[in-house]
Amino acid sequence: METIQTAGSYPTLSNLFGQVEFDLELDTLFAAGLSRALDGIASLIGQSRG
C-alpha cells in the first residue's frame, strides 16, 4: 500500500492516506466491491431474460 501511496498514480487515495483519521478496512472495501459486481451481474441476467 505504501507504493501506491507514494507513486502518485492515485492522488485521491494518496490524499486519503494522508489523513490521520482515515482507516483503510480491506474487508469493507472488498464487501462493497463484491456487492457492486454482483449487482451488475444480476442486472445483466435480468436484461438477458427480458
mmCIF entry with sequence, helices, sheets and N, C-alpha, C, O atoms, coordinates in Angstrom:
data_MODEL
# 
_entry.id   MODEL 
# 
_entity.id                         1 
_entity.type                       polymer 
_entity.pdbx_number_of_molecules   1 
# 
_entity_poly.entity_id                      1 
_entity_poly.type                           'polypeptide(L)' 
_entity_poly.nstd_linkage                   no 
_entity_poly.nstd_monomer                   no 
_entity_poly.pdbx_seq_one_letter_code       METIQTAGSYPTLSNLFGQVEFDLELDTLFAAGLSRALDGIASLIGQSRG 
_entity_poly.pdbx_seq_one_letter_code_can   METIQTAGSYPTLSNLFGQVEFDLELDTLFAAGLSRALDGIASLIGQSRG 
_entity_poly.pdbx_strand_id                 A 
# 
loop_
_entity_poly_seq.entity_id 
_entity_poly_seq.num 
_entity_poly_seq.mon_id 
_entity_poly_seq.hetero 
1 1  MET n 
1 2  GLU n 
1 3  THR n 
1 4  ILE n 
1 5  GLN n 
1 6  THR n 
1 7  ALA n 
1 8  GLY n 
1 9  SER n 
1 10 TYR n 
1 11 PRO n 
1 12 THR n 
1 13 LEU n 
1 14 SER n 
1 15 ASN n 
1 16 LEU n 
1 17 PHE n 
1 18 GLY n 
1 19 GLN n 
1 20 VAL n 
1 21 GLU n 
1 22 PHE n 
1 23 ASP n 
1 24 LEU n 
1 25 GLU n 
1 26 LEU n 
1 27 ASP n 
1 28 THR n 
1 29 LEU n 
1 30 PHE n 
1 31 ALA n 
1 32 ALA n 
1 33 GLY n 
1 34 LEU n 
1 35 SER n 
1 36 ARG n 
1 37 ALA n 
1 38 LEU n 
1 39 ASP n 
1 40 GLY n 
1 41 ILE n 
1 42 ALA n 
1 43 SER n 
1 44 LEU n 
1 45 ILE n 
1 46 GLY n 
1 47 GLN n 
1 48 SER n 
1 49 ARG n 
1 50 GLY n 
# 
_struct_asym.id          A 
_struct_asym.entity_id   1 
# 
loop_
_struct_conf.conf_type_id 
_struct_conf.id 
_struct_conf.pdbx_PDB_helix_id 
_struct_conf.beg_label_comp_id 
_struct_conf.beg_label_asym_id 
_struct_conf.beg_label_seq_id 
_struct_conf.pdbx_beg_PDB_ins_code 
_struct_conf.end_label_comp_id 
_struct_conf.end_label_asym_id 
_struct_conf.end_label_seq_id 
_struct_conf.pdbx_end_PDB_ins_code 
_struct_conf.beg_auth_comp_id 
_struct_conf.beg_auth_asym_id 
_struct_conf.beg_auth_seq_id 
_struct_conf.end_auth_comp_id 
_struct_conf.end_auth_asym_id 
_struct_conf.end_auth_seq_id 
_struct_conf.pdbx_PDB_helix_class 
_struct_conf.details 
_struct_conf.pdbx_PDB_helix_length 
HELX_P HELX_P1 AA1 GLU A 2  ? ALA A 7  ? GLU A 2  ALA A 7  1 ? 6  
HELX_P HELX_P2 AA2 PRO A 11 ? GLY A 18 ? PRO A 11 GLY A 18 1 ? 8  
HELX_P HELX_P3 AA3 LEU A 26 ? ARG A 49 ? LEU A 26 ARG A 49 1 ? 24 
# 
_struct_conf_type.id          HELX_P 
_struct_conf_type.criteria    ? 
_struct_conf_type.reference   ? 
# 
loop_
_atom_site.group_PDB 
_atom_site.id 
_atom_site.type_symbol 
_atom_site.label_atom_id 
_atom_site.label_alt_id 
_atom_site.label_comp_id 
_atom_site.label_asym_id 
_atom_site.label_entity_id 
_atom_site.label_seq_id 
_atom_site.pdbx_PDB_ins_code 
_atom_site.Cartn_x 
_atom_site.Cartn_y 
_atom_site.Cartn_z 
_atom_site.occupancy 
_atom_site.B_iso_or_equiv 
_atom_site.pdbx_formal_charge 
_atom_site.auth_seq_id 
_atom_site.auth_comp_id 
_atom_site.auth_asym_id 
_atom_site.auth_atom_id 
_atom_site.pdbx_PDB_model_num 
ATOM 1   N N  . MET A 1 1  ? 0.821   -1.195  0.000   1.00 0.00 ? 1  MET A N  1 
ATOM 2   C CA . MET A 1 1  ? 0.000   0.000   0.000   1.00 0.00 ? 1  MET A CA 1 
ATOM 3   C C  . MET A 1 1  ? 0.863   1.255   0.000   1.00 0.00 ? 1  MET A C  1 
ATOM 4   O O  . MET A 1 1  ? 0.470   2.287   -0.545  1.00 0.00 ? 1  MET A O  1 
ATOM 5   N N  . GLU A 1 2  ? 2.031   1.163   0.610   1.00 0.00 ? 2  GLU A N  1 
ATOM 6   C CA . GLU A 1 2  ? 2.903   2.336   0.637   1.00 0.00 ? 2  GLU A CA 1 
ATOM 7   C C  . GLU A 1 2  ? 3.345   2.725   -0.766  1.00 0.00 ? 2  GLU A C  1 
ATOM 8   O O  . GLU A 1 2  ? 3.469   3.912   -1.069  1.00 0.00 ? 2  GLU A O  1 
ATOM 9   N N  . THR A 1 3  ? 3.582   1.740   -1.622  1.00 0.00 ? 3  THR A N  1 
ATOM 10  C CA . THR A 1 3  ? 3.976   2.018   -3.006  1.00 0.00 ? 3  THR A CA 1 
ATOM 11  C C  . THR A 1 3  ? 2.878   2.770   -3.741  1.00 0.00 ? 3  THR A C  1 
ATOM 12  O O  . THR A 1 3  ? 3.152   3.722   -4.473  1.00 0.00 ? 3  THR A O  1 
ATOM 13  N N  . ILE A 1 4  ? 1.649   2.347   -3.550  1.00 0.00 ? 4  ILE A N  1 
ATOM 14  C CA . ILE A 1 4  ? 0.520   3.034   -4.190  1.00 0.00 ? 4  ILE A CA 1 
ATOM 15  C C  . ILE A 1 4  ? 0.429   4.471   -3.691  1.00 0.00 ? 4  ILE A C  1 
ATOM 16  O O  . ILE A 1 4  ? 0.181   5.395   -4.466  1.00 0.00 ? 4  ILE A O  1 
ATOM 17  N N  . GLN A 1 5  ? 0.631   4.646   -2.396  1.00 0.00 ? 5  GLN A N  1 
ATOM 18  C CA . GLN A 1 5  ? 0.506   5.977   -1.801  1.00 0.00 ? 5  GLN A CA 1 
ATOM 19  C C  . GLN A 1 5  ? 1.593   6.918   -2.304  1.00 0.00 ? 5  GLN A C  1 
ATOM 20  O O  . GLN A 1 5  ? 1.311   8.082   -2.590  1.00 0.00 ? 5  GLN A O  1 
ATOM 21  N N  . THR A 1 6  ? 2.816   6.445   -2.415  1.00 0.00 ? 6  THR A N  1 
ATOM 22  C CA . THR A 1 6  ? 3.931   7.326   -2.754  1.00 0.00 ? 6  THR A CA 1 
ATOM 23  C C  . THR A 1 6  ? 4.183   7.458   -4.250  1.00 0.00 ? 6  THR A C  1 
ATOM 24  O O  . THR A 1 6  ? 4.899   8.369   -4.667  1.00 0.00 ? 6  THR A O  1 
ATOM 25  N N  . ALA A 1 7  ? 3.613   6.572   -5.073  1.00 0.00 ? 7  ALA A N  1 
ATOM 26  C CA . ALA A 1 7  ? 3.868   6.623   -6.515  1.00 0.00 ? 7  ALA A CA 1 
ATOM 27  C C  . ALA A 1 7  ? 3.196   7.820   -7.178  1.00 0.00 ? 7  ALA A C  1 
ATOM 28  O O  . ALA A 1 7  ? 3.679   8.310   -8.198  1.00 0.00 ? 7  ALA A O  1 
ATOM 29  N N  . GLY A 1 8  ? 2.094   8.294   -6.615  1.00 0.00 ? 8  GLY A N  1 
ATOM 30  C CA . GLY A 1 8  ? 1.401   9.441   -7.187  1.00 0.00 ? 8  GLY A CA 1 
ATOM 31  C C  . GLY A 1 8  ? 0.423   9.088   -8.290  1.00 0.00 ? 8  GLY A C  1 
ATOM 32  O O  . GLY A 1 8  ? -0.177  9.981   -8.889  1.00 0.00 ? 8  GLY A O  1 
ATOM 33  N N  . SER A 1 9  ? 0.249   7.814   -8.571  1.00 0.00 ? 9  SER A N  1 
ATOM 34  C CA . SER A 1 9  ? -0.671  7.389   -9.626  1.00 0.00 ? 9  SER A CA 1 
ATOM 35  C C  . SER A 1 9  ? -2.135  7.534   -9.213  1.00 0.00 ? 9  SER A C  1 
ATOM 36  O O  . SER A 1 9  ? -3.017  7.642   -10.065 1.00 0.00 ? 9  SER A O  1 
ATOM 37  N N  . TYR A 1 10 ? -2.386  7.535   -7.926  1.00 0.00 ? 10 TYR A N  1 
ATOM 38  C CA . TYR A 1 10 ? -3.736  7.633   -7.402  1.00 0.00 ? 10 TYR A CA 1 
ATOM 39  C C  . TYR A 1 10 ? -3.800  8.779   -6.394  1.00 0.00 ? 10 TYR A C  1 
ATOM 40  O O  . TYR A 1 10 ? -3.755  8.541   -5.187  1.00 0.00 ? 10 TYR A O  1 
ATOM 41  N N  . PRO A 1 11 ? -3.906  10.019  -6.874  1.00 0.00 ? 11 PRO A N  1 
ATOM 42  C CA . PRO A 1 11 ? -3.837  11.166  -5.971  1.00 0.00 ? 11 PRO A CA 1 
ATOM 43  C C  . PRO A 1 11 ? -4.949  11.213  -4.928  1.00 0.00 ? 11 PRO A C  1 
ATOM 44  O O  . PRO A 1 11 ? -4.706  11.635  -3.797  1.00 0.00 ? 11 PRO A O  1 
ATOM 45  N N  . THR A 1 12 ? -6.147  10.794  -5.276  1.00 0.00 ? 12 THR A N  1 
ATOM 46  C CA . THR A 1 12 ? -7.238  10.819  -4.303  1.00 0.00 ? 12 THR A CA 1 
ATOM 47  C C  . THR A 1 12 ? -6.964  9.841   -3.171  1.00 0.00 ? 12 THR A C  1 
ATOM 48  O O  . THR A 1 12 ? -7.158  10.167  -2.000  1.00 0.00 ? 12 THR A O  1 
ATOM 49  N N  . LEU A 1 13 ? -6.517  8.655   -3.517  1.00 0.00 ? 13 LEU A N  1 
ATOM 50  C CA . LEU A 1 13 ? -6.182  7.662   -2.497  1.00 0.00 ? 13 LEU A CA 1 
ATOM 51  C C  . LEU A 1 13 ? -5.013  8.141   -1.646  1.00 0.00 ? 13 LEU A C  1 
ATOM 52  O O  . LEU A 1 13 ? -5.006  7.936   -0.432  1.00 0.00 ? 13 LEU A O  1 
ATOM 53  N N  . SER A 1 14 ? -4.034  8.770   -2.267  1.00 0.00 ? 14 SER A N  1 
ATOM 54  C CA . SER A 1 14 ? -2.897  9.317   -1.521  1.00 0.00 ? 14 SER A CA 1 
ATOM 55  C C  . SER A 1 14 ? -3.353  10.371  -0.523  1.00 0.00 ? 14 SER A C  1 
ATOM 56  O O  . SER A 1 14 ? -2.857  10.419  0.603   1.00 0.00 ? 14 SER A O  1 
ATOM 57  N N  . ASN A 1 15 ? -4.291  11.210  -0.927  1.00 0.00 ? 15 ASN A N  1 
ATOM 58  C CA . ASN A 1 15 ? -4.827  12.224  -0.015  1.00 0.00 ? 15 ASN A CA 1 
ATOM 59  C C  . ASN A 1 15 ? -5.543  11.576  1.167   1.00 0.00 ? 15 ASN A C  1 
ATOM 60  O O  . ASN A 1 15 ? -5.424  12.043  2.300   1.00 0.00 ? 15 ASN A O  1 
ATOM 61  N N  . LEU A 1 16 ? -6.280  10.511  0.908   1.00 0.00 ? 16 LEU A N  1 
ATOM 62  C CA . LEU A 1 16 ? -6.975  9.822   1.999   1.00 0.00 ? 16 LEU A CA 1 
ATOM 63  C C  . LEU A 1 16 ? -5.978  9.223   2.988   1.00 0.00 ? 16 LEU A C  1 
ATOM 64  O O  . LEU A 1 16 ? -6.177  9.296   4.201   1.00 0.00 ? 16 LEU A O  1 
ATOM 65  N N  . PHE A 1 17 ? -4.911  8.634   2.469   1.00 0.00 ? 17 PHE A N  1 
ATOM 66  C CA . PHE A 1 17 ? -3.898  8.045   3.338   1.00 0.00 ? 17 PHE A CA 1 
ATOM 67  C C  . PHE A 1 17 ? -3.207  9.109   4.184   1.00 0.00 ? 17 PHE A C  1 
ATOM 68  O O  . PHE A 1 17 ? -2.726  8.821   5.279   1.00 0.00 ? 17 PHE A O  1 
ATOM 69  N N  . GLY A 1 18 ? -3.160  10.327  3.677   1.00 0.00 ? 18 GLY A N  1 
ATOM 70  C CA . GLY A 1 18 ? -2.505  11.408  4.404   1.00 0.00 ? 18 GLY A CA 1 
ATOM 71  C C  . GLY A 1 18 ? -3.309  11.895  5.594   1.00 0.00 ? 18 GLY A C  1 
ATOM 72  O O  . GLY A 1 18 ? -2.775  12.596  6.453   1.00 0.00 ? 18 GLY A O  1 
ATOM 73  N N  . GLN A 1 19 ? -4.580  11.537  5.662   1.00 0.00 ? 19 GLN A N  1 
ATOM 74  C CA . GLN A 1 19 ? -5.427  11.957  6.769   1.00 0.00 ? 19 GLN A CA 1 
ATOM 75  C C  . GLN A 1 19 ? -5.246  10.987  7.936   1.00 0.00 ? 19 GLN A C  1 
ATOM 76  O O  . GLN A 1 19 ? -5.330  9.771   7.767   1.00 0.00 ? 19 GLN A O  1 
ATOM 77  N N  . VAL A 1 20 ? -5.000  11.534  9.100   1.00 0.00 ? 20 VAL A N  1 
ATOM 78  C CA . VAL A 1 20 ? -4.754  10.710  10.286  1.00 0.00 ? 20 VAL A CA 1 
ATOM 79  C C  . VAL A 1 20 ? -5.967  9.848   10.627  1.00 0.00 ? 20 VAL A C  1 
ATOM 80  O O  . VAL A 1 20 ? -5.803  8.704   11.053  1.00 0.00 ? 20 VAL A O  1 
ATOM 81  N N  . GLU A 1 21 ? -7.180  10.374  10.450  1.00 0.00 ? 21 GLU A N  1 
ATOM 82  C CA . GLU A 1 21 ? -8.391  9.668   10.852  1.00 0.00 ? 21 GLU A CA 1 
ATOM 83  C C  . GLU A 1 21 ? -8.784  8.559   9.888   1.00 0.00 ? 21 GLU A C  1 
ATOM 84  O O  . GLU A 1 21 ? -9.612  7.715   10.230  1.00 0.00 ? 21 GLU A O  1 
ATOM 85  N N  . PHE A 1 22 ? -8.207  8.542   8.692   1.00 0.00 ? 22 PHE A N  1 
ATOM 86  C CA . PHE A 1 22 ? -8.614  7.568   7.683   1.00 0.00 ? 22 PHE A CA 1 
ATOM 87  C C  . PHE A 1 22 ? -8.133  6.174   8.062   1.00 0.00 ? 22 PHE A C  1 
ATOM 88  O O  . PHE A 1 22 ? -6.947  5.968   8.318   1.00 0.00 ? 22 PHE A O  1 
ATOM 89  N N  . ASP A 1 23 ? -9.061  5.218   8.096   1.00 0.00 ? 23 ASP A N  1 
ATOM 90  C CA . ASP A 1 23 ? -8.731  3.833   8.420   1.00 0.00 ? 23 ASP A CA 1 
ATOM 91  C C  . ASP A 1 23 ? -9.162  2.960   7.253   1.00 0.00 ? 23 ASP A C  1 
ATOM 92  O O  . ASP A 1 23 ? -10.353 2.842   6.963   1.00 0.00 ? 23 ASP A O  1 
ATOM 93  N N  . LEU A 1 24 ? -8.205  2.357   6.594   1.00 0.00 ? 24 LEU A N  1 
ATOM 94  C CA . LEU A 1 24 ? -8.483  1.517   5.439   1.00 0.00 ? 24 LEU A CA 1 
ATOM 95  C C  . LEU A 1 24 ? -8.859  0.119   5.922   1.00 0.00 ? 24 LEU A C  1 
ATOM 96  O O  . LEU A 1 24 ? -8.004  -0.632  6.391   1.00 0.00 ? 24 LEU A O  1 
ATOM 97  N N  . GLU A 1 25 ? -10.119 -0.220  5.806   1.00 0.00 ? 25 GLU A N  1 
ATOM 98  C CA . GLU A 1 25 ? -10.596 -1.539  6.199   1.00 0.00 ? 25 GLU A CA 1 
ATOM 99  C C  . GLU A 1 25 ? -10.816 -2.355  4.934   1.00 0.00 ? 25 GLU A C  1 
ATOM 100 O O  . GLU A 1 25 ? -11.793 -2.151  4.214   1.00 0.00 ? 25 GLU A O  1 
ATOM 101 N N  . LEU A 1 26 ? -9.910  -3.271  4.673   1.00 0.00 ? 26 LEU A N  1 
ATOM 102 C CA . LEU A 1 26 ? -9.962  -4.034  3.436   1.00 0.00 ? 26 LEU A CA 1 
ATOM 103 C C  . LEU A 1 26 ? -11.216 -4.899  3.342   1.00 0.00 ? 26 LEU A C  1 
ATOM 104 O O  . LEU A 1 26 ? -11.738 -5.099  2.246   1.00 0.00 ? 26 LEU A O  1 
ATOM 105 N N  . ASP A 1 27 ? -11.705 -5.412  4.457   1.00 0.00 ? 27 ASP A N  1 
ATOM 106 C CA . ASP A 1 27 ? -12.932 -6.210  4.435   1.00 0.00 ? 27 ASP A CA 1 
ATOM 107 C C  . ASP A 1 27 ? -14.114 -5.379  3.950   1.00 0.00 ? 27 ASP A C  1 
ATOM 108 O O  . ASP A 1 27 ? -14.944 -5.861  3.179   1.00 0.00 ? 27 ASP A O  1 
ATOM 109 N N  . THR A 1 28 ? -14.186 -4.140  4.400   1.00 0.00 ? 28 THR A N  1 
ATOM 110 C CA . THR A 1 28 ? -15.275 -3.252  3.988   1.00 0.00 ? 28 THR A CA 1 
ATOM 111 C C  . THR A 1 28 ? -15.166 -2.921  2.505   1.00 0.00 ? 28 THR A C  1 
ATOM 112 O O  . THR A 1 28 ? -16.168 -2.932  1.790   1.00 0.00 ? 28 THR A O  1 
ATOM 113 N N  . LEU A 1 29 ? -13.957 -2.629  2.041   1.00 0.00 ? 29 LEU A N  1 
ATOM 114 C CA . LEU A 1 29 ? -13.756 -2.327  0.623   1.00 0.00 ? 29 LEU A CA 1 
ATOM 115 C C  . LEU A 1 29 ? -14.087 -3.534  -0.246  1.00 0.00 ? 29 LEU A C  1 
ATOM 116 O O  . LEU A 1 29 ? -14.709 -3.394  -1.299  1.00 0.00 ? 29 LEU A O  1 
ATOM 117 N N  . PHE A 1 30 ? -13.671 -4.719  0.195   1.00 0.00 ? 30 PHE A N  1 
ATOM 118 C CA . PHE A 1 30 ? -13.961 -5.937  -0.560  1.00 0.00 ? 30 PHE A CA 1 
ATOM 119 C C  . PHE A 1 30 ? -15.464 -6.174  -0.646  1.00 0.00 ? 30 PHE A C  1 
ATOM 120 O O  . PHE A 1 30 ? -15.990 -6.468  -1.720  1.00 0.00 ? 30 PHE A O  1 
ATOM 121 N N  . ALA A 1 31 ? -16.152 -6.048  0.478   1.00 0.00 ? 31 ALA A N  1 
ATOM 122 C CA . ALA A 1 31 ? -17.597 -6.270  0.504   1.00 0.00 ? 31 ALA A CA 1 
ATOM 123 C C  . ALA A 1 31 ? -18.318 -5.277  -0.406  1.00 0.00 ? 31 ALA A C  1 
ATOM 124 O O  . ALA A 1 31 ? -19.248 -5.652  -1.120  1.00 0.00 ? 31 ALA A O  1 
ATOM 125 N N  . ALA A 1 32 ? -17.898 -4.030  -0.384  1.00 0.00 ? 32 ALA A N  1 
ATOM 126 C CA . ALA A 1 32 ? -18.532 -3.017  -1.240  1.00 0.00 ? 32 ALA A CA 1 
ATOM 127 C C  . ALA A 1 32 ? -18.294 -3.332  -2.713  1.00 0.00 ? 32 ALA A C  1 
ATOM 128 O O  . ALA A 1 32 ? -19.218 -3.247  -3.522  1.00 0.00 ? 32 ALA A O  1 
ATOM 129 N N  . GLY A 1 33 ? -17.070 -3.692  -3.063  1.00 0.00 ? 33 GLY A N  1 
ATOM 130 C CA . GLY A 1 33 ? -16.759 -4.025  -4.454  1.00 0.00 ? 33 GLY A CA 1 
ATOM 131 C C  . GLY A 1 33 ? -17.497 -5.264  -4.924  1.00 0.00 ? 33 GLY A C  1 
ATOM 132 O O  . GLY A 1 33 ? -18.015 -5.302  -6.040  1.00 0.00 ? 33 GLY A O  1 
ATOM 133 N N  . LEU A 1 34 ? -17.544 -6.282  -4.067  1.00 0.00 ? 34 LEU A N  1 
ATOM 134 C CA . LEU A 1 34 ? -18.250 -7.509  -4.420  1.00 0.00 ? 34 LEU A CA 1 
ATOM 135 C C  . LEU A 1 34 ? -19.738 -7.246  -4.609  1.00 0.00 ? 34 LEU A C  1 
ATOM 136 O O  . LEU A 1 34 ? -20.355 -7.778  -5.532  1.00 0.00 ? 34 LEU A O  1 
ATOM 137 N N  . SER A 1 35 ? -20.303 -6.435  -3.748  1.00 0.00 ? 35 SER A N  1 
ATOM 138 C CA . SER A 1 35 ? -21.717 -6.092  -3.863  1.00 0.00 ? 35 SER A CA 1 
ATOM 139 C C  . SER A 1 35 ? -22.009 -5.419  -5.196  1.00 0.00 ? 35 SER A C  1 
ATOM 140 O O  . SER A 1 35 ? -22.994 -5.750  -5.855  1.00 0.00 ? 35 SER A O  1 
ATOM 141 N N  . ARG A 1 36 ? -21.158 -4.477  -5.599  1.00 0.00 ? 36 ARG A N  1 
ATOM 142 C CA . ARG A 1 36 ? -21.366 -3.771  -6.876  1.00 0.00 ? 36 ARG A CA 1 
ATOM 143 C C  . ARG A 1 36 ? -21.214 -4.717  -8.052  1.00 0.00 ? 36 ARG A C  1 
ATOM 144 O O  . ARG A 1 36 ? -21.965 -4.632  -9.024  1.00 0.00 ? 36 ARG A O  1 
ATOM 145 N N  . ALA A 1 37 ? -20.246 -5.619  -7.969  1.00 0.00 ? 37 ALA A N  1 
ATOM 146 C CA . ALA A 1 37 ? -20.043 -6.579  -9.055  1.00 0.00 ? 37 ALA A CA 1 
ATOM 147 C C  . ALA A 1 37 ? -21.249 -7.504  -9.180  1.00 0.00 ? 37 ALA A C  1 
ATOM 148 O O  . ALA A 1 37 ? -21.715 -7.764  -10.289 1.00 0.00 ? 37 ALA A O  1 
ATOM 149 N N  . LEU A 1 38 ? -21.753 -7.997  -8.064  1.00 0.00 ? 38 LEU A N  1 
ATOM 150 C CA . LEU A 1 38 ? -22.910 -8.883  -8.096  1.00 0.00 ? 38 LEU A CA 1 
ATOM 151 C C  . LEU A 1 38 ? -24.164 -8.160  -8.575  1.00 0.00 ? 38 LEU A C  1 
ATOM 152 O O  . LEU A 1 38 ? -24.990 -8.751  -9.270  1.00 0.00 ? 38 LEU A O  1 
ATOM 153 N N  . ASP A 1 39 ? -24.315 -6.893  -8.214  1.00 0.00 ? 39 ASP A N  1 
ATOM 154 C CA . ASP A 1 39 ? -25.438 -6.095  -8.720  1.00 0.00 ? 39 ASP A CA 1 
ATOM 155 C C  . ASP A 1 39 ? -25.374 -5.988  -10.240 1.00 0.00 ? 39 ASP A C  1 
ATOM 156 O O  . ASP A 1 39 ? -26.393 -6.095  -10.923 1.00 0.00 ? 39 ASP A O  1 
ATOM 157 N N  . GLY A 1 40 ? -24.178 -5.778  -10.758 1.00 0.00 ? 40 GLY A N  1 
ATOM 158 C CA . GLY A 1 40 ? -24.003 -5.685  -12.211 1.00 0.00 ? 40 GLY A CA 1 
ATOM 159 C C  . GLY A 1 40 ? -24.323 -6.987  -12.910 1.00 0.00 ? 40 GLY A C  1 
ATOM 160 O O  . GLY A 1 40 ? -24.960 -6.989  -13.963 1.00 0.00 ? 40 GLY A O  1 
ATOM 161 N N  . ILE A 1 41 ? -23.885 -8.101  -12.333 1.00 0.00 ? 41 ILE A N  1 
ATOM 162 C CA . ILE A 1 41 ? -24.178 -9.412  -12.912 1.00 0.00 ? 41 ILE A CA 1 
ATOM 163 C C  . ILE A 1 41 ? -25.676 -9.680  -12.883 1.00 0.00 ? 41 ILE A C  1 
ATOM 164 O O  . ILE A 1 41 ? -26.237 -10.172 -13.862 1.00 0.00 ? 41 ILE A O  1 
ATOM 165 N N  . ALA A 1 42 ? -26.329 -9.362  -11.772 1.00 0.00 ? 42 ALA A N  1 
ATOM 166 C CA . ALA A 1 42 ? -27.776 -9.556  -11.670 1.00 0.00 ? 42 ALA A CA 1 
ATOM 167 C C  . ALA A 1 42 ? -28.509 -8.726  -12.721 1.00 0.00 ? 42 ALA A C  1 
ATOM 168 O O  . ALA A 1 42 ? -29.492 -9.182  -13.304 1.00 0.00 ? 42 ALA A O  1 
ATOM 169 N N  . SER A 1 43 ? -28.032 -7.520  -12.957 1.00 0.00 ? 43 SER A N  1 
ATOM 170 C CA . SER A 1 43 ? -28.648 -6.660  -13.967 1.00 0.00 ? 43 SER A CA 1 
ATOM 171 C C  . SER A 1 43 ? -28.496 -7.270  -15.361 1.00 0.00 ? 43 SER A C  1 
ATOM 172 O O  . SER A 1 43 ? -29.442 -7.263  -16.149 1.00 0.00 ? 43 SER A O  1 
ATOM 173 N N  . LEU A 1 44 ? -27.322 -7.792  -15.661 1.00 0.00 ? 44 LEU A N  1 
ATOM 174 C CA . LEU A 1 44 ? -27.100 -8.415  -16.964 1.00 0.00 ? 44 LEU A CA 1 
ATOM 175 C C  . LEU A 1 44 ? -27.992 -9.654  -17.142 1.00 0.00 ? 44 LEU A C  1 
ATOM 176 O O  . LEU A 1 44 ? -28.523 -9.888  -18.227 1.00 0.00 ? 44 LEU A O  1 
ATOM 177 N N  . ILE A 1 45 ? -28.149 -10.433 -16.089 1.00 0.00 ? 45 ILE A N  1 
ATOM 178 C CA . ILE A 1 45 ? -29.008 -11.617 -16.170 1.00 0.00 ? 45 ILE A CA 1 
ATOM 179 C C  . ILE A 1 45 ? -30.451 -11.185 -16.413 1.00 0.00 ? 45 ILE A C  1 
ATOM 180 O O  . ILE A 1 45 ? -31.160 -11.784 -17.222 1.00 0.00 ? 45 ILE A O  1 
ATOM 181 N N  . GLY A 1 46 ? -30.879 -10.135 -15.703 1.00 0.00 ? 46 GLY A N  1 
ATOM 182 C CA . GLY A 1 46 ? -32.237 -9.628  -15.908 1.00 0.00 ? 46 GLY A CA 1 
ATOM 183 C C  . GLY A 1 46 ? -32.471 -9.130  -17.317 1.00 0.00 ? 46 GLY A C  1 
ATOM 184 O O  . GLY A 1 46 ? -33.551 -9.332  -17.872 1.00 0.00 ? 46 GLY A O  1 
ATOM 185 N N  . GLN A 1 47 ? -31.480 -8.484  -17.908 1.00 0.00 ? 47 GLN A N  1 
ATOM 186 C CA . GLN A 1 47 ? -31.617 -7.973  -19.273 1.00 0.00 ? 47 GLN A CA 1 
ATOM 187 C C  . GLN A 1 47 ? -31.657 -9.108  -20.285 1.00 0.00 ? 47 GLN A C  1 
ATOM 188 O O  . GLN A 1 47 ? -32.369 -9.021  -21.285 1.00 0.00 ? 47 GLN A O  1 
ATOM 189 N N  . SER A 1 48 ? -30.901 -10.168 -20.036 1.00 0.00 ? 48 SER A N  1 
ATOM 190 C CA . SER A 1 48 ? -30.869 -11.268 -20.996 1.00 0.00 ? 48 SER A CA 1 
ATOM 191 C C  . SER A 1 48 ? -32.162 -12.090 -20.973 1.00 0.00 ? 48 SER A C  1 
ATOM 192 O O  . SER A 1 48 ? -32.491 -12.754 -21.956 1.00 0.00 ? 48 SER A O  1 
ATOM 193 N N  . ARG A 1 49 ? -32.892 -12.048 -19.856 1.00 0.00 ? 49 ARG A N  1 
ATOM 194 C CA . ARG A 1 49 ? -34.168 -12.760 -19.768 1.00 0.00 ? 49 ARG A CA 1 
ATOM 195 C C  . ARG A 1 49 ? -35.305 -11.995 -20.435 1.00 0.00 ? 49 ARG A C  1 
ATOM 196 O O  . ARG A 1 49 ? -36.270 -12.585 -20.920 1.00 0.00 ? 49 ARG A O  1 
ATOM 197 N N  . GLY A 1 50 ? -35.174 -10.693 -20.448 1.00 0.00 ? 50 GLY A N  1 
ATOM 198 C CA . GLY A 1 50 ? -36.278 -9.868  -20.938 1.00 0.00 ? 50 GLY A CA 1 
ATOM 199 C C  . GLY A 1 50 ? -36.017 -9.413  -22.297 1.00 0.00 ? 50 GLY A C  1 
ATOM 200 O O  . GLY A 1 50 ? -36.838 -8.704  -22.879 1.00 0.00 ? 50 GLY A O  1 
# 
